[in-house]
Amino acid sequence: MSDSAVGPFPQVFVVDSQASCVSVPTPKKARCSGMGQKILFMLMGIAMLGLALQACLIFHLYNKVEAFSHCASHPLCQNVSRPSAPGQQGDALSRVGAKVEPRVEQIQNRPFAQLIGSSNPVGEDNVVQWEHKGGETYTNHMGYSKGQLLVQMEGHYYLYSKVTLNAAEECSLVQHKVMKVTKAYGQAIELMKSKSSRCTWDAKFSTPKSSPGEDLRNSFLAGIFHLQTGDKIYVTLEDIQKIHRGTTDNIMGAFMIAP
């Protein structure tokens, strides 16, 4: 048999059973295990946060239930929680009306006064005198003495005064004032003033009217002032002899608008 007819010999591998095993590192598995631990910690944190929120909500609900249980015995809570019968509604309205009535009564009892012109209006120091009884005169929680209104209750008052004068003379000066006397000052205080002058003849030609007659003029003052208990209010008129006598031509008044 020739050598050319023989095929190649198979390769023989020798395994050394005594050789030590070398472990292959697995870095990918280590990375996966580390990320899994992070996710686990995150889920545990979310669970703890949820438990804390749930505890807060339960505590808040418990406080509400406890407050409602305390309120259940109160009459006001009973009226709100239970519908009232028609008769009970009437009782509630009557209680509301009872609260409103004192307020209305308080407004009605606020001080006010109205004085009208006197047949003898001329007083000392040009103080205008008034009628304080009869006719359209009113005094409620206010006094009157010698032309002066006496304040008996502190508050903000609306004061007004109107006077009528005969300005038929050649030249006439009208000076109308509302004055106040208070304990805080030693002299009278001027609250309001109106001052005007008028001549009824032409000074250029010096020709006076042949028949002066009457030339009536009005002066009106009004304002809001804070007055104290014991204050006195009066009206003065320069050259008071010119005042026109009449109950409706002259008037003075005051009323409280706010305490």
PyRosetta script that sets phi, psi and omega in degrees:
from pyrosetta import init, pose_from_sequence

init()
pose = pose_from_sequence("MSDSAVGPFPQVFVVDSQASCVSVPTPKKARCSGMGQKILFMLMGIAMLGLALQACLIFHLYNKVEAFSHCASHPLCQNVSRPSAPGQQGDALSRVGAKVEPRVEQIQNRPFAQLIGSSNPVGEDNVVQWEHKGGETYTNHMGYSKGQLLVQMEGHYYLYSKVTLNAAEECSLVQHKVMKVTKAYGQAIELMKSKSSRCTWDAKFSTPKSSPGEDLRNSFLAGIFHLQTGDKIYVTLEDIQKIHRGTTDNIMGAFMIAP")
pose.set_psi(1, 130.1)
pose.set_omega(1, -174.9)
pose.set_phi(2, -82.5)
pose.set_psi(2, 160.8)
pose.set_omega(2, -179.4)
pose.set_phi(3, -73.0)
pose.set_psi(3, -25.7)
pose.set_omega(3, -177.3)
pose.set_phi(4, -70.3)
pose.set_psi(4, -21.6)
pose.set_omega(4, -178.3)
pose.set_phi(5, -82.3)
pose.set_psi(5, -9.9)
pose.set_omega(5, -178.9)
pose.set_phi(6, -86.7)
pose.set_psi(6, 131.2)
pose.set_omega(6, -179.3)
pose.set_phi(7, -77.7)
pose.set_psi(7, 176.0)
pose.set_omega(7, -179.8)
pose.set_phi(8, -68.0)
pose.set_psi(8, 145.4)
pose.set_omega(8, -179.8)
pose.set_phi(9, -75.8)
pose.set_psi(9, 143.8)
pose.set_omega(9, 177.8)
pose.set_phi(10, -69.8)
pose.set_psi(10, 147.8)
pose.set_omega(10, 179.2)
pose.set_phi(11, -76.4)
pose.set_psi(11, 140.5)
pose.set_omega(11, -177.7)
pose.set_phi(12, -113.1)
pose.set_psi(12, 127.8)
pose.set_omega(12, 179.0)
pose.set_phi(13, -107.7)
pose.set_psi(13, 136.5)
pose.set_omega(13, -179.4)
pose.set_phi(14, -107.1)
pose.set_psi(14, 125.0)
pose.set_omega(14, 179.7)
pose.set_phi(15, -103.4)
pose.set_psi(15, 124.2)
pose.set_omega(15, 178.8)
pose.set_phi(16, -90.4)
pose.set_psi(16, 106.9)
pose.set_omega(16, -178.4)
pose.set_phi(17, -72.1)
pose.set_psi(17, -14.8)
pose.set_omega(17, -178.2)
pose.set_phi(18, -89.8)
pose.set_psi(18, -5.3)
pose.set_omega(18, -178.3)
pose.set_phi(19, -71.2)
pose.set_psi(19, 147.0)
pose.set_omega(19, -180.0)
pose.set_phi(20, -78.5)
pose.set_psi(20, 145.8)
pose.set_omega(20, 179.9)
pose.set_phi(21, -81.7)
pose.set_psi(21, 132.2)
pose.set_omega(21, 177.5)
pose.set_phi(22, -101.9)
pose.set_psi(22, 121.5)
pose.set_omega(22, -179.4)
pose.set_phi(23, -79.3)
pose.set_psi(23, 142.3)
pose.set_omega(23, 179.1)
pose.set_phi(24, -95.1)
pose.set_psi(24, 125.3)
pose.set_omega(24, -180.0)
pose.set_phi(25, -67.0)
pose.set_psi(25, 145.8)
pose.set_omega(25, 179.8)
pose.set_phi(26, -121.9)
pose.set_psi(26, 79.0)
pose.set_omega(26, -176.8)
pose.set_phi(27, -66.0)
pose.set_psi(27, -30.0)
pose.set_omega(27, -177.8)
pose.set_phi(28, -65.2)
pose.set_psi(28, -40.7)
pose.set_omega(28, 179.8)
pose.set_phi(29, -64.9)
pose.set_psi(29, -36.6)
pose.set_omega(29, 179.4)
pose.set_phi(30, -64.7)
pose.set_psi(30, -40.7)
pose.set_omega(30, 178.0)
pose.set_phi(31, -62.8)
pose.set_psi(31, -42.5)
pose.set_omega(31, -179.0)
pose.set_phi(32, -63.4)
pose.set_psi(32, -40.4)
pose.set_omega(32, -179.9)
pose.set_phi(33, -66.6)
pose.set_psi(33, -36.2)
pose.set_omega(33, 178.0)
pose.set_phi(34, -66.1)
pose.set_psi(34, -41.9)
pose.set_omega(34, 178.1)
pose.set_phi(35, -66.1)
pose.set_psi(35, -35.5)
pose.set_omega(35, 178.0)
pose.set_phi(36, -63.4)
pose.set_psi(36, -38.2)
pose.set_omega(36, 177.4)
pose.set_phi(37, -64.6)
pose.set_psi(37, -39.7)
pose.set_omega(37, 178.4)
pose.set_phi(38, -62.4)
pose.set_psi(38, -44.3)
pose.set_omega(38, 179.6)
pose.set_phi(39, -63.3)
pose.set_psi(39, -38.7)
pose.set_omega(39, 179.4)
pose.set_phi(40, -63.3)
pose.set_psi(40, -44.0)
pose.set_omega(40, 178.4)
pose.set_phi(41, -63.4)
pose.set_psi(41, -38.2)
pose.set_omega(41, 179.3)
pose.set_phi(42, -64.3)
pose.set_psi(42, -43.5)
pose.set_omega(42, 179.1)
pose.set_phi(43, -64.4)
pose.set_psi(43, -38.1)
pose.set_omega(43, 177.8)
pose.set_phi(44, -65.0)
pose.set_psi(44, -38.8)
pose.set_omega(44, 177.4)
pose.set_phi(45, -64.1)
pose.set_psi(45, -42.6)
pose.set_omega(45, 178.4)
pose.set_phi(46, -62.9)
pose.set_psi(46, -39.9)
pose.set_omega(46, 178.8)
pose.set_phi(47, -63.3)
pose.set_psi(47, -41.8)
pose.set_omega(47, 178.7)
pose.set_phi(48, -64.8)
pose.set_psi(48, -40.1)
pose.set_omega(48, 177.5)
pose.set_phi(49, -63.0)
pose.set_psi(49, -41.1)
pose.set_omega(49, 177.7)
pose.set_phi(50, -62.3)
pose.set_psi(50, -40.1)
pose.set_omega(50, 177.5)
pose.set_phi(51, -63.6)
pose.set_psi(51, -39.1)
pose.set_omega(51, 179.1)
pose.set_phi(52, -65.2)
pose.set_psi(52, -43.9)
pose.set_omega(52, 178.1)
pose.set_phi(53, -63.3)
pose.set_psi(53, -40.1)
pose.set_omega(53, 179.1)
pose.set_phi(54, -63.6)
pose.set_psi(54, -39.2)
pose.set_omega(54, 177.8)
pose.set_phi(55, -64.5)
pose.set_psi(55, -40.3)
pose.set_omega(55, 177.9)
pose.set_phi(56, -63.4)
pose.set_psi(56, -43.6)
pose.set_omega(56, -180.0)
pose.set_phi(57, -64.5)
pose.set_psi(57, -40.5)
pose.set_omega(57, 178.4)
pose.set_phi(58, -64.3)
pose.set_psi(58, -40.6)
pose.set_omega(58, 179.0)
pose.set_phi(59, -64.8)
pose.set_psi(59, -42.0)
pose.set_omega(59, 178.6)
pose.set_phi(60, -63.2)
pose.set_psi(60, -42.5)
pose.set_omega(60, 178.7)
pose.set_phi(61, -65.3)
pose.set_psi(61, -36.8)
pose.set_omega(61, 178.7)
pose.set_phi(62, -64.2)
pose.set_psi(62, -41.2)
pose.set_omega(62, 178.5)
pose.set_phi(63, -63.7)
pose.set_psi(63, -39.7)
pose.set_omega(63, 178.8)
pose.set_phi(64, -64.2)
pose.set_psi(64, -44.4)
pose.set_omega(64, -180.0)
pose.set_phi(65, -63.8)
pose.set_psi(65, -39.3)
pose.set_omega(65, -180.0)
pose.set_phi(66, -67.2)
pose.set_psi(66, -41.0)
pose.set_omega(66, 178.2)
pose.set_phi(67, -64.3)
pose.set_psi(67, -40.1)
pose.set_omega(67, 179.3)
pose.set_phi(68, -66.4)
pose.set_psi(68, -36.1)
pose.set_omega(68, 178.9)
pose.set_phi(69, -66.4)
pose.set_psi(69, -35.2)
pose.set_omega(69, 176.3)
pose.set_phi(70, -70.8)
pose.set_psi(70, -34.2)
pose.set_omega(70, -177.1)
pose.set_phi(71, -77.2)
pose.set_psi(71, -19.7)
pose.set_omega(71, -174.1)
pose.set_phi(72, -61.1)
pose.set_psi(72, -28.9)
pose.set_omega(72, -178.9)
pose.set_phi(73, -85.2)
pose.set_psi(73, -7.6)
pose.set_omega(73, -179.2)
pose.set_phi(74, -81.0)
pose.set_psi(74, 138.2)
pose.set_omega(74, -178.4)
pose.set_phi(75, -60.5)
pose.set_psi(75, -36.3)
pose.set_omega(75, -178.5)
pose.set_phi(76, -65.3)
pose.set_psi(76, -41.5)
pose.set_omega(76, 178.0)
pose.set_phi(77, -65.8)
pose.set_psi(77, -35.0)
pose.set_omega(77, 178.4)
pose.set_phi(78, -65.5)
pose.set_psi(78, -38.8)
pose.set_omega(78, 179.1)
pose.set_phi(79, -67.4)
pose.set_psi(79, -34.8)
pose.set_omega(79, -179.1)
pose.set_phi(80, -75.1)
pose.set_psi(80, -40.1)
pose.set_omega(80, -174.6)
pose.set_phi(81, -79.1)
pose.set_psi(81, -24.9)
pose.set_omega(81, -177.3)
pose.set_phi(82, -117.5)
pose.set_psi(82, 132.0)
pose.set_omega(82, 177.5)
pose.set_phi(83, -66.1)
pose.set_psi(83, 142.2)
pose.set_omega(83, -177.8)
pose.set_phi(84, -96.2)
pose.set_psi(84, 151.6)
pose.set_omega(84, 177.3)
pose.set_phi(85, -74.7)
pose.set_psi(85, 165.9)
pose.set_omega(85, 179.7)
pose.set_phi(86, -55.6)
pose.set_psi(86, -38.8)
pose.set_omega(86, 178.9)
pose.set_phi(87, -66.0)
pose.set_psi(87, -38.4)
pose.set_omega(87, 178.3)
pose.set_phi(88, -67.9)
pose.set_psi(88, -34.9)
pose.set_omega(88, 175.9)
pose.set_phi(89, -62.8)
pose.set_psi(89, -38.0)
pose.set_omega(89, 177.5)
pose.set_phi(90, -63.8)
pose.set_psi(90, -37.8)
pose.set_omega(90, 177.2)
pose.set_phi(91, -64.2)
pose.set_psi(91, -39.8)
pose.set_omega(91, 178.6)
pose.set_phi(92, -63.9)
pose.set_psi(92, -42.2)
pose.set_omega(92, 178.8)
pose.set_phi(93, -64.6)
pose.set_psi(93, -36.5)
pose.set_omega(93, 179.0)
pose.set_phi(94, -65.7)
pose.set_psi(94, -36.2)
pose.set_omega(94, 177.5)
pose.set_phi(95, -66.8)
pose.set_psi(95, -39.0)
pose.set_omega(95, 176.4)
pose.set_phi(96, -63.6)
pose.set_psi(96, -42.1)
pose.set_omega(96, 178.3)
pose.set_phi(97, -62.7)
pose.set_psi(97, -36.3)
pose.set_omega(97, 178.6)
pose.set_phi(98, -64.8)
pose.set_psi(98, -31.0)
pose.set_omega(98, 177.5)
pose.set_phi(99, -75.2)
pose.set_psi(99, -32.4)
pose.set_omega(99, -177.7)
pose.set_phi(100, -75.9)
pose.set_psi(100, -34.8)
pose.set_omega(100, -175.7)
pose.set_phi(101, -58.6)
pose.set_psi(101, -44.6)
pose.set_omega(101, 177.6)
pose.set_phi(102, -59.6)
pose.set_psi(102, -34.5)
pose.set_omega(102, 178.6)
pose.set_phi(103, -65.0)
pose.set_psi(103, -44.8)
pose.set_omega(103, 178.6)
pose.set_phi(104, -64.3)
pose.set_psi(104, -41.3)
pose.set_omega(104, 179.5)
pose.set_phi(105, -64.2)
pose.set_psi(105, -36.8)
pose.set_omega(105, 178.4)
pose.set_phi(106, -63.7)
pose.set_psi(106, -40.9)
pose.set_omega(106, 178.8)
pose.set_phi(107, -66.2)
pose.set_psi(107, -41.4)
pose.set_omega(107, -178.9)
pose.set_phi(108, -66.7)
pose.set_psi(108, -27.7)
pose.set_omega(108, -178.3)
pose.set_phi(109, -89.9)
pose.set_psi(109, 8.2)
pose.set_omega(109, 176.4)
pose.set_phi(110, -67.3)
pose.set_psi(110, 144.8)
pose.set_omega(110, -177.7)
pose.set_phi(111, -65.3)
pose.set_psi(111, 143.0)
pose.set_omega(111, 173.0)
pose.set_phi(112, -158.5)
pose.set_psi(112, 158.6)
pose.set_omega(112, 179.4)
pose.set_phi(113, -156.7)
pose.set_psi(113, 147.7)
pose.set_omega(113, 173.2)
pose.set_phi(114, -142.3)
pose.set_psi(114, 125.3)
pose.set_omega(114, -179.4)
pose.set_phi(115, -116.0)
pose.set_psi(115, 147.5)
pose.set_omega(115, -179.7)
pose.set_phi(116, -117.5)
pose.set_psi(116, 167.7)
pose.set_omega(116, -176.5)
pose.set_phi(117, -61.4)
pose.set_psi(117, 143.9)
pose.set_omega(117, -179.3)
pose.set_phi(118, -100.7)
pose.set_psi(118, 156.2)
pose.set_omega(118, 174.8)
pose.set_phi(119, -70.8)
pose.set_psi(119, -20.1)
pose.set_omega(119, 175.1)
pose.set_phi(120, -124.3)
pose.set_psi(120, 77.0)
pose.set_omega(120, -172.8)
pose.set_phi(121, -81.0)
pose.set_psi(121, -9.2)
pose.set_omega(121, -173.7)
pose.set_phi(122, -85.0)
pose.set_psi(122, 121.3)
pose.set_omega(122, 177.0)
pose.set_phi(123, -121.2)
pose.set_psi(123, -180.0)
pose.set_omega(123, -179.9)
pose.set_phi(124, -68.8)
pose.set_psi(124, 147.7)
pose.set_omega(124, 178.4)
pose.set_phi(125, 56.5)
pose.set_psi(125, 35.4)
pose.set_omega(125, 177.3)
pose.set_phi(126, 62.3)
pose.set_psi(126, 24.6)
pose.set_omega(126, 177.2)
pose.set_phi(127, -83.7)
pose.set_psi(127, 124.3)
pose.set_omega(127, -179.1)
pose.set_phi(128, -74.0)
pose.set_psi(128, 134.4)
pose.set_omega(128, 177.4)
pose.set_phi(129, -96.7)
pose.set_psi(129, 153.1)
pose.set_omega(129, -173.6)
pose.set_phi(130, -135.0)
pose.set_psi(130, 161.9)
pose.set_omega(130, 170.0)
pose.set_phi(131, -93.3)
pose.set_psi(131, 127.8)
pose.set_omega(131, -178.3)
pose.set_phi(132, -117.9)
pose.set_psi(132, 6.2)
pose.set_omega(132, 178.0)
pose.set_phi(133, -135.6)
pose.set_psi(133, 138.7)
pose.set_omega(133, 177.8)
pose.set_phi(134, 82.2)
pose.set_psi(134, 164.7)
pose.set_omega(134, 178.7)
pose.set_phi(135, 64.5)
pose.set_psi(135, -139.2)
pose.set_omega(135, -179.0)
pose.set_phi(136, -95.0)
pose.set_psi(136, 36.2)
pose.set_omega(136, 178.1)
pose.set_phi(137, -98.0)
pose.set_psi(137, 145.6)
pose.set_omega(137, 179.6)
pose.set_phi(138, -143.2)
pose.set_psi(138, 138.6)
pose.set_omega(138, 171.9)
pose.set_phi(139, -141.3)
pose.set_psi(139, 115.6)
pose.set_omega(139, 179.9)
pose.set_phi(140, -128.6)
pose.set_psi(140, 113.4)
pose.set_omega(140, -177.2)
pose.set_phi(141, 57.6)
pose.set_psi(141, 31.9)
pose.set_omega(141, 172.5)
pose.set_phi(142, -142.4)
pose.set_psi(142, 148.8)
pose.set_omega(142, -179.1)
pose.set_phi(143, -109.9)
pose.set_psi(143, 173.4)
pose.set_omega(143, 179.2)
pose.set_phi(144, -144.2)
pose.set_psi(144, 137.4)
pose.set_omega(144, 177.1)
pose.set_phi(145, -159.1)
pose.set_psi(145, 118.8)
pose.set_omega(145, 172.6)
pose.set_phi(146, 53.0)
pose.set_psi(146, 49.9)
pose.set_omega(146, 176.5)
pose.set_phi(147, 83.6)
pose.set_psi(147, 1.8)
pose.set_omega(147, -175.6)
pose.set_phi(148, -115.1)
pose.set_psi(148, 136.1)
pose.set_omega(148, 170.6)
pose.set_phi(149, -85.5)
pose.set_psi(149, 132.8)
pose.set_omega(149, -177.4)
pose.set_phi(150, -104.3)
pose.set_psi(150, 121.6)
pose.set_omega(150, -179.0)
pose.set_phi(151, -82.9)
pose.set_psi(151, 126.1)
pose.set_omega(151, -179.2)
pose.set_phi(152, -109.9)
pose.set_psi(152, -6.5)
pose.set_omega(152, -178.9)
pose.set_phi(153, -145.0)
pose.set_psi(153, 130.4)
pose.set_omega(153, -178.6)
pose.set_phi(154, -70.9)
pose.set_psi(154, 143.3)
pose.set_omega(154, 178.1)
pose.set_phi(155, 166.2)
pose.set_psi(155, -174.7)
pose.set_omega(155, 176.6)
pose.set_phi(156, -95.3)
pose.set_psi(156, 125.5)
pose.set_omega(156, -174.9)
pose.set_phi(157, -118.7)
pose.set_psi(157, 145.9)
pose.set_omega(157, 169.3)
pose.set_phi(158, -95.5)
pose.set_psi(158, 117.3)
pose.set_omega(158, -179.2)
pose.set_phi(159, -107.3)
pose.set_psi(159, 142.5)
pose.set_omega(159, 177.5)
pose.set_phi(160, -148.1)
pose.set_psi(160, 152.7)
pose.set_omega(160, 179.2)
pose.set_phi(161, -155.3)
pose.set_psi(161, 136.1)
pose.set_omega(161, 176.5)
pose.set_phi(162, -133.2)
pose.set_psi(162, 131.6)
pose.set_omega(162, 177.8)
pose.set_phi(163, -129.7)
pose.set_psi(163, 151.2)
pose.set_omega(163, 178.2)
pose.set_phi(164, -118.9)
pose.set_psi(164, 131.9)
pose.set_omega(164, -176.9)
pose.set_phi(165, -126.0)
pose.set_psi(165, 155.5)
pose.set_omega(165, 173.9)
pose.set_phi(166, -98.0)
pose.set_psi(166, 105.4)
pose.set_omega(166, -176.9)
pose.set_phi(167, -105.1)
pose.set_psi(167, 40.9)
pose.set_omega(167, -176.0)
pose.set_phi(168, -84.1)
pose.set_psi(168, -5.1)
pose.set_omega(168, 179.8)
pose.set_phi(169, -72.4)
pose.set_psi(169, 171.9)
pose.set_omega(169, -176.4)
pose.set_phi(170, -55.1)
pose.set_psi(170, -52.8)
pose.set_omega(170, 175.3)
pose.set_phi(171, -135.7)
pose.set_psi(171, 133.3)
pose.set_omega(171, -174.9)
pose.set_phi(172, -131.6)
pose.set_psi(172, 134.6)
pose.set_omega(172, 176.2)
pose.set_phi(173, -107.8)
pose.set_psi(173, 124.5)
pose.set_omega(173, 179.6)
pose.set_phi(174, -109.2)
pose.set_psi(174, 120.0)
pose.set_omega(174, 178.0)
pose.set_phi(175, -133.4)
pose.set_psi(175, 105.0)
pose.set_omega(175, -173.3)
pose.set_phi(176, -113.2)
pose.set_psi(176, 126.0)
pose.set_omega(176, -176.2)
pose.set_phi(177, -132.1)
pose.set_psi(177, 150.5)
pose.set_omega(177, 168.2)
pose.set_phi(178, -114.8)
pose.set_psi(178, 123.8)
pose.set_omega(178, -172.9)
pose.set_phi(179, -116.9)
pose.set_psi(179, 159.5)
pose.set_omega(179, 177.2)
pose.set_phi(180, -134.2)
pose.set_psi(180, 136.9)
pose.set_omega(180, 172.8)
pose.set_phi(181, -112.9)
pose.set_psi(181, 125.1)
pose.set_omega(181, -179.0)
pose.set_phi(182, -131.8)
pose.set_psi(182, 157.3)
pose.set_omega(182, -177.9)
pose.set_phi(183, -69.4)
pose.set_psi(183, -22.1)
pose.set_omega(183, -175.7)
pose.set_phi(184, -73.3)
pose.set_psi(184, -20.1)
pose.set_omega(184, -177.7)
pose.set_phi(185, -126.1)
pose.set_psi(185, 152.5)
pose.set_omega(185, -178.0)
pose.set_phi(186, -85.2)
pose.set_psi(186, -7.8)
pose.set_omega(186, -179.9)
pose.set_phi(187, -137.7)
pose.set_psi(187, 166.6)
pose.set_omega(187, -176.5)
pose.set_phi(188, -67.6)
pose.set_psi(188, 149.4)
pose.set_omega(188, 179.9)
pose.set_phi(189, -111.5)
pose.set_psi(189, 133.2)
pose.set_omega(189, 178.6)
pose.set_phi(190, -82.8)
pose.set_psi(190, 120.1)
pose.set_omega(190, 179.0)
pose.set_phi(191, -93.0)
pose.set_psi(191, -44.9)
pose.set_omega(191, -178.3)
pose.set_phi(192, -144.6)
pose.set_psi(192, 151.8)
pose.set_omega(192, 179.6)
pose.set_phi(193, -150.1)
pose.set_psi(193, 140.2)
pose.set_omega(193, 172.6)
pose.set_phi(194, -127.7)
pose.set_psi(194, 126.2)
pose.set_omega(194, -176.7)
pose.set_phi(195, -134.2)
pose.set_psi(195, 127.8)
pose.set_omega(195, 178.9)
pose.set_phi(196, -154.2)
pose.set_psi(196, 159.0)
pose.set_omega(196, 178.1)
pose.set_phi(197, -134.7)
pose.set_psi(197, 152.3)
pose.set_omega(197, -178.8)
pose.set_phi(198, -153.0)
pose.set_psi(198, 135.4)
pose.set_omega(198, 175.5)
pose.set_phi(199, -112.2)
pose.set_psi(199, 133.8)
pose.set_omega(199, -176.4)
pose.set_phi(200, -96.3)
pose.set_psi(200, 7.6)
pose.set_omega(200, 176.3)
pose.set_phi(201, -140.2)
pose.set_psi(201, 156.8)
pose.set_omega(201, -175.6)
pose.set_phi(202, -83.0)
pose.set_psi(202, 112.7)
pose.set_omega(202, -177.6)
pose.set_phi(203, -67.2)
pose.set_psi(203, -20.9)
pose.set_omega(203, -178.5)
pose.set_phi(204, -65.3)
pose.set_psi(204, -40.3)
pose.set_omega(204, -178.7)
pose.set_phi(205, -102.2)
pose.set_psi(205, -6.0)
pose.set_omega(205, 178.5)
pose.set_phi(206, 52.5)
pose.set_psi(206, 47.2)
pose.set_omega(206, -179.7)
pose.set_phi(207, -117.6)
pose.set_psi(207, 96.2)
pose.set_omega(207, -179.8)
pose.set_phi(208, -72.0)
pose.set_psi(208, 164.1)
pose.set_omega(208, 176.9)
pose.set_phi(209, -66.7)
pose.set_psi(209, 142.3)
pose.set_omega(209, 178.8)
pose.set_phi(210, -71.6)
pose.set_psi(210, -33.9)
pose.set_omega(210, -179.3)
pose.set_phi(211, -134.6)
pose.set_psi(211, 96.4)
pose.set_omega(211, -175.3)
pose.set_phi(212, -61.2)
pose.set_psi(212, -48.9)
pose.set_omega(212, -178.8)
pose.set_phi(213, 62.7)
pose.set_psi(213, -136.4)
pose.set_omega(213, -178.9)
pose.set_phi(214, -120.0)
pose.set_psi(214, 138.8)
pose.set_omega(214, 174.0)
pose.set_phi(215, -135.0)
pose.set_psi(215, 87.7)
pose.set_omega(215, -172.5)
pose.set_phi(216, -79.7)
pose.set_psi(216, 136.4)
pose.set_omega(216, 178.1)
pose.set_phi(217, -133.2)
pose.set_psi(217, 146.0)
pose.set_omega(217, -179.1)
pose.set_phi(218, -109.7)
pose.set_psi(218, 148.6)
pose.set_omega(218, 173.5)
pose.set_phi(219, -133.4)
pose.set_psi(219, 128.2)
pose.set_omega(219, -177.0)
pose.set_phi(220, -127.5)
pose.set_psi(220, 134.9)
pose.set_omega(220, 177.7)
pose.set_phi(221, -130.6)
pose.set_psi(221, 143.2)
pose.set_omega(221, 178.1)
pose.set_phi(222, -157.8)
pose.set_psi(222, 148.3)
pose.set_omega(222, 178.7)
pose.set_phi(223, -177.5)
pose.set_psi(223, 169.9)
pose.set_omega(223, -179.7)
pose.set_phi(224, -110.2)
pose.set_psi(224, 130.9)
pose.set_omega(224, -176.4)
pose.set_phi(225, -141.4)
pose.set_psi(225, 151.3)
pose.set_omega(225, 175.0)
pose.set_phi(226, -90.0)
pose.set_psi(226, 121.7)
pose.set_omega(226, -178.1)
pose.set_phi(227, -117.6)
pose.set_psi(227, 147.2)
pose.set_omega(227, 179.2)
pose.set_phi(228, -109.7)
pose.set_psi(228, 161.2)
pose.set_omega(228, 179.0)
pose.set_phi(229, -60.4)
pose.set_psi(229, 130.2)
pose.set_omega(229, -179.0)
pose.set_phi(230, 97.1)
pose.set_psi(230, -9.8)
pose.set_omega(230, 176.8)
pose.set_phi(231, -67.1)
pose.set_psi(231, 152.3)
pose.set_omega(231, 178.9)
pose.set_phi(232, -124.2)
pose.set_psi(232, 132.6)
pose.set_omega(232, -178.5)
pose.set_phi(233, -117.3)
pose.set_psi(233, 133.8)
pose.set_omega(233, 178.2)
pose.set_phi(234, -150.0)
pose.set_psi(234, 169.3)
pose.set_omega(234, -176.6)
pose.set_phi(235, -118.6)
pose.set_psi(235, 135.7)
pose.set_omega(235, 174.0)
pose.set_phi(236, -118.9)
pose.set_psi(236, 152.8)
pose.set_omega(236, -179.0)
pose.set_phi(237, -139.4)
pose.set_psi(237, 119.7)
pose.set_omega(237, 177.9)
pose.set_phi(238, -64.3)
pose.set_psi(238, 134.0)
pose.set_omega(238, -175.1)
pose.set_phi(239, 55.1)
pose.set_psi(239, 61.6)
pose.set_omega(239, -172.6)
pose.set_phi(240, -62.1)
pose.set_psi(240, -16.5)
pose.set_omega(240, 179.2)
pose.set_phi(241, -64.8)
pose.set_psi(241, -18.0)
pose.set_omega(241, -179.5)
pose.set_phi(242, -82.0)
pose.set_psi(242, -5.8)
pose.set_omega(242, -177.2)
pose.set_phi(243, -64.6)
pose.set_psi(243, 139.2)
pose.set_omega(243, -179.8)
pose.set_phi(244, -88.4)
pose.set_psi(244, 122.4)
pose.set_omega(244, -176.8)
pose.set_phi(245, -76.1)
pose.set_psi(245, 130.3)
pose.set_omega(245, 178.5)
pose.set_phi(246, 172.1)
pose.set_psi(246, 140.2)
pose.set_omega(246, -177.0)
pose.set_phi(247, -68.7)
pose.set_psi(247, -29.6)
pose.set_omega(247, -178.8)
pose.set_phi(248, -99.6)
pose.set_psi(248, -10.0)
pose.set_omega(248, -179.0)
pose.set_phi(249, -82.0)
pose.set_psi(249, -25.7)
pose.set_omega(249, -178.1)
pose.set_phi(250, -126.9)
pose.set_psi(250, 139.3)
pose.set_omega(250, -176.4)
pose.set_phi(251, -154.4)
pose.set_psi(251, 149.5)
pose.set_omega(251, 177.2)
pose.set_phi(252, -146.3)
pose.set_psi(252, 141.7)
pose.set_omega(252, -179.3)
pose.set_phi(253, -160.1)
pose.set_psi(253, 168.6)
pose.set_omega(253, 178.2)
pose.set_phi(254, -157.8)
pose.set_psi(254, 145.3)
pose.set_omega(254, 172.0)
pose.set_phi(255, -152.4)
pose.set_psi(255, 143.6)
pose.set_omega(255, -178.6)
pose.set_phi(256, -75.8)
pose.set_psi(256, 130.1)
pose.set_omega(256, 177.3)
pose.set_phi(257, -103.5)
pose.set_psi(257, -20.6)
pose.set_omega(257, 178.7)
pose.set_phi(258, -162.0)
pose.set_psi(258, 143.9)
pose.set_omega(258, 178.5)
pose.set_phi(259, -63.7)
pose.dump_pdb("model.pdb")
